[in-house]
Amino acid sequence: MPATLSIPATHESLSQVPQWLAGLKHQHGWSRRSLFILQLALEELLVNTLDYGYRQARNVRSPNDHQIVLSVTTTPNDIVLTIQDDGAAFDPTQHTLQPLAASLDEANVGGQGLRLIRHYFDEIHYRRDADHNHLRLKLTR
């Protein structure tokens, strides 16, 4: 049975996520590496969802009217993270990554979150259903 956390679509709610993940690490015996990857991915994905996915919705309704639902299923070999939100449609599997800068002097701050997620996760699946984004990430333990 998956562990689930539902949070309001606000930046303030993001503080609940690391504690929830830490509890799951302890319960399921995840490695520190697995916890780090999940925390990094969720921070990147959730901040972008709030900043971009709900940008237009903030003008219409209160952010507290929107929920983001996280679920995690742990098997002996994998950790599967699912994120569901009702923000604007965005398929990270179809987004083209910018080329890496040739040097640190040429590099811009930010813009590497999807590259990190594609690097760390073994499977990434996206679908849009009933005005909701469903992102499923599989991490081999």
SEDOZA-870397 format. One record per residue (C-alpha): residue in three letters; residue number from 1; x, y, z. Coordinates in nm, 4 decimals. Layout:
N
+------+------+----------+----------+----------+
| resn | resi |        u |        v |        w |
+------+------+----------+----------+----------+
|  ALA |  NUM |        X |        Y |        Z |
...
+------+------+----------+----------+----------+
***
This chain:
141
+------+------+----------+----------+----------+
| resn | resi |        u |        v |        w |
+------+------+----------+----------+----------+
|  MET |    1 |   0.0000 |   0.0000 |   0.0000 |
|  PRO |    2 |   0.1441 |   0.3401 |  -0.0926 |
|  ALA |    3 |   0.2207 |   0.6068 |   0.1637 |
|  THR |    4 |   0.0405 |   0.9285 |   0.0719 |
|  LEU |    5 |   0.0812 |   1.2941 |   0.1617 |
|  SER |    6 |  -0.1604 |   1.5611 |   0.0419 |
|  ILE |    7 |  -0.0489 |   1.9221 |   0.0804 |
|  PRO |    8 |  -0.1961 |   2.2577 |  -0.0205 |
|  ALA |    9 |  -0.0304 |   2.4032 |  -0.3307 |
|  THR |   10 |   0.1700 |   2.6626 |  -0.1359 |
|  HIS |   11 |   0.5409 |   2.7132 |  -0.0761 |
|  GLU |   12 |   0.4778 |   2.7025 |   0.2989 |
|  SER |   13 |   0.3445 |   2.3468 |   0.2690 |
|  LEU |   14 |   0.6701 |   2.2192 |   0.1219 |
|  SER |   15 |   0.8249 |   2.2032 |   0.4695 |
|  GLN |   16 |   0.6129 |   1.8913 |   0.5365 |
|  VAL |   17 |   0.7787 |   1.6906 |   0.2597 |
|  PRO |   18 |   1.1305 |   1.6283 |   0.4031 |
|  GLN |   19 |   0.9878 |   1.5053 |   0.7363 |
|  TRP |   20 |   0.7451 |   1.2749 |   0.5556 |
|  LEU |   21 |   1.0270 |   1.1310 |   0.3435 |
|  ALA |   22 |   1.2543 |   1.0892 |   0.6467 |
|  GLY |   23 |   0.9817 |   0.8883 |   0.8203 |
|  LEU |   24 |   0.9463 |   0.6662 |   0.5142 |
|  LYS |   25 |   1.3251 |   0.6176 |   0.4998 |
|  HIS |   26 |   1.3225 |   0.4945 |   0.8569 |
|  GLN |   27 |   1.0145 |   0.2753 |   0.8036 |
|  HIS |   28 |   1.1404 |   0.1107 |   0.4828 |
|  GLY |   29 |   1.5160 |   0.1153 |   0.5408 |
|  TRP |   30 |   1.6059 |   0.3329 |   0.2444 |
|  SER |   31 |   1.9668 |   0.4362 |   0.1962 |
|  ARG |   32 |   2.0750 |   0.7944 |   0.2579 |
|  ARG |   33 |   2.1400 |   0.8194 |  -0.1162 |
|  SER |   34 |   1.7794 |   0.7244 |  -0.1978 |
|  LEU |   35 |   1.6470 |   0.9778 |   0.0522 |
|  PHE |   36 |   1.8723 |   1.2496 |  -0.0914 |
|  ILE |   37 |   1.7563 |   1.1791 |  -0.4483 |
|  LEU |   38 |   1.3889 |   1.1823 |  -0.3507 |
|  GLN |   39 |   1.4261 |   1.5056 |  -0.1525 |
|  LEU |   40 |   1.6173 |   1.6740 |  -0.4352 |
|  ALA |   41 |   1.3635 |   1.5649 |  -0.6970 |
|  LEU |   42 |   1.0627 |   1.6690 |  -0.4932 |
|  GLU |   43 |   1.2088 |   2.0067 |  -0.4071 |
|  GLU |   44 |   1.2812 |   2.0771 |  -0.7733 |
|  LEU |   45 |   0.9519 |   1.9454 |  -0.9074 |
|  LEU |   46 |   0.7271 |   2.0966 |  -0.6421 |
|  VAL |   47 |   0.8823 |   2.4430 |  -0.6519 |
|  ASN |   48 |   0.8488 |   2.4467 |  -1.0311 |
|  THR |   49 |   0.4905 |   2.3221 |  -1.0070 |
|  LEU |   50 |   0.4051 |   2.6019 |  -0.7655 |
|  ASP |   51 |   0.5939 |   2.8725 |  -0.9549 |
|  TYR |   52 |   0.4801 |   2.7818 |  -1.3060 |
|  GLY |   53 |   0.1964 |   2.5300 |  -1.2917 |
|  TYR |   54 |  -0.0218 |   2.7425 |  -1.0683 |
|  ARG |   55 |   0.0800 |   3.0860 |  -1.1963 |
|  GLN |   56 |  -0.2513 |   3.1548 |  -1.3744 |
|  ALA |   57 |  -0.4624 |   2.9750 |  -1.1131 |
|  ARG |   58 |  -0.3405 |   3.2127 |  -0.8403 |
|  ASN |   59 |  -0.5255 |   3.4959 |  -1.0155 |
|  VAL |   60 |  -0.8514 |   3.3007 |  -1.0102 |
|  ARG |   61 |  -0.8577 |   3.0989 |  -0.6871 |
|  SER |   62 |  -0.6736 |   3.0754 |  -0.3603 |
|  PRO |   63 |  -0.3713 |   2.8409 |  -0.3686 |
|  ASN |   64 |  -0.5294 |   2.6578 |  -0.0750 |
|  ASP |   65 |  -0.8040 |   2.5462 |  -0.3155 |
|  HIS |   66 |  -0.5414 |   2.3303 |  -0.4902 |
|  GLN |   67 |  -0.3825 |   2.0142 |  -0.3527 |
|  ILE |   68 |  -0.0694 |   1.8287 |  -0.4519 |
|  VAL |   69 |  -0.0803 |   1.4578 |  -0.3726 |
|  LEU |   70 |   0.2425 |   1.2642 |  -0.3249 |
|  SER |   71 |   0.2549 |   0.8884 |  -0.2963 |
|  VAL |   72 |   0.5422 |   0.6483 |  -0.2477 |
|  THR |   73 |   0.5458 |   0.2739 |  -0.2952 |
|  THR |   74 |   0.8490 |   0.0807 |  -0.1772 |
|  THR |   75 |   0.9404 |  -0.2656 |  -0.3022 |
|  PRO |   76 |   1.2547 |  -0.4646 |  -0.2229 |
|  ASN |   77 |   1.4163 |  -0.3258 |  -0.5402 |
|  ASP |   78 |   1.2470 |   0.0065 |  -0.6149 |
|  ILE |   79 |   1.0975 |   0.3237 |  -0.4775 |
|  VAL |   80 |   0.8162 |   0.4640 |  -0.6903 |
|  LEU |   81 |   0.7194 |   0.8269 |  -0.6348 |
|  THR |   82 |   0.4006 |   0.9672 |  -0.7852 |
|  ILE |   83 |   0.3092 |   1.3356 |  -0.7920 |
|  GLN |   84 |  -0.0416 |   1.4478 |  -0.8826 |
|  ASP |   85 |  -0.1441 |   1.8115 |  -0.9207 |
|  ASP |   86 |  -0.4099 |   2.0179 |  -1.0941 |
|  GLY |   87 |  -0.1737 |   2.2843 |  -1.2230 |
|  ALA |   88 |  -0.1090 |   2.3668 |  -1.5868 |
|  ALA |   89 |  -0.0199 |   2.0699 |  -1.8061 |
|  PHE |   90 |   0.3548 |   2.0042 |  -1.8243 |
|  ASP |   91 |   0.5173 |   1.6857 |  -1.9506 |
|  PRO |   92 |   0.8783 |   1.6773 |  -1.8297 |
|  THR |   93 |   0.9504 |   1.3773 |  -2.0510 |
|  GLN |   94 |   0.8944 |   1.5920 |  -2.3621 |
|  HIS |   95 |   1.0871 |   1.8981 |  -2.2466 |
|  THR |   96 |   1.4126 |   1.9564 |  -2.4356 |
|  LEU |   97 |   1.7134 |   2.0108 |  -2.2124 |
|  GLN |   98 |   1.9432 |   2.3039 |  -2.2784 |
|  PRO |   99 |   2.3027 |   2.2097 |  -2.3616 |
|  LEU |  100 |   2.5455 |   2.2251 |  -2.0723 |
|  ALA |  101 |   2.7660 |   2.5331 |  -2.0591 |
|  ALA |  102 |   3.1238 |   2.4882 |  -2.1737 |
|  SER |  103 |   3.2572 |   2.6501 |  -1.8552 |
|  LEU |  104 |   3.1413 |   2.7781 |  -1.5178 |
|  ASP |  105 |   3.1797 |   3.1336 |  -1.6439 |
|  GLU |  106 |   2.9214 |   3.0627 |  -1.9151 |
|  ALA |  107 |   2.6823 |   2.8708 |  -1.6903 |
|  ASN |  108 |   2.3513 |   3.0151 |  -1.5737 |
|  VAL |  109 |   2.2154 |   2.9557 |  -1.2263 |
|  GLY |  110 |   1.9249 |   2.7120 |  -1.2300 |
|  GLY |  111 |   1.7646 |   2.5267 |  -1.5139 |
|  GLN |  112 |   1.9215 |   2.1884 |  -1.4377 |
|  GLY |  113 |   1.6451 |   2.0230 |  -1.2358 |
|  LEU |  114 |   1.5073 |   1.8059 |  -1.5146 |
|  ARG |  115 |   1.8602 |   1.6990 |  -1.6076 |
|  LEU |  116 |   1.9136 |   1.5803 |  -1.2489 |
|  ILE |  117 |   1.5824 |   1.3966 |  -1.2429 |
|  ARG |  118 |   1.6542 |   1.2219 |  -1.5716 |
|  HIS |  119 |   1.9978 |   1.1288 |  -1.4419 |
|  TYR |  120 |   1.8857 |   0.9749 |  -1.1126 |
|  PHE |  121 |   1.5564 |   0.8040 |  -1.1962 |
|  ASP |  122 |   1.5344 |   0.4799 |  -1.3918 |
|  GLU |  123 |   1.1850 |   0.5446 |  -1.5262 |
|  ILE |  124 |   0.9855 |   0.8642 |  -1.5709 |
|  HIS |  125 |   0.6237 |   0.8503 |  -1.6881 |
|  TYR |  126 |   0.3807 |   1.1364 |  -1.7371 |
|  ARG |  127 |   0.0127 |   1.1506 |  -1.8206 |
|  ARG |  128 |  -0.2561 |   1.4158 |  -1.8091 |
|  ASP |  129 |  -0.5920 |   1.2882 |  -1.6901 |
|  ALA |  130 |  -0.9032 |   1.4799 |  -1.5839 |
|  ASP |  131 |  -0.7148 |   1.8122 |  -1.5679 |
|  HIS |  132 |  -0.4440 |   1.6624 |  -1.3453 |
|  ASN |  133 |  -0.0757 |   1.5992 |  -1.4054 |
|  HIS |  134 |   0.0410 |   1.2538 |  -1.2989 |
|  LEU |  135 |   0.4174 |   1.2107 |  -1.2804 |
|  ARG |  136 |   0.5589 |   0.8703 |  -1.1841 |
|  LEU |  137 |   0.9288 |   0.8337 |  -1.1035 |
|  LYS |  138 |   1.0969 |   0.4990 |  -1.0371 |
|  LEU |  139 |   1.4238 |   0.4802 |  -0.8448 |
|  THR |  140 |   1.6115 |   0.1514 |  -0.8193 |
|  ARG |  141 |   1.7371 |   0.1103 |  -0.4633 |
+------+------+----------+----------+----------+
***
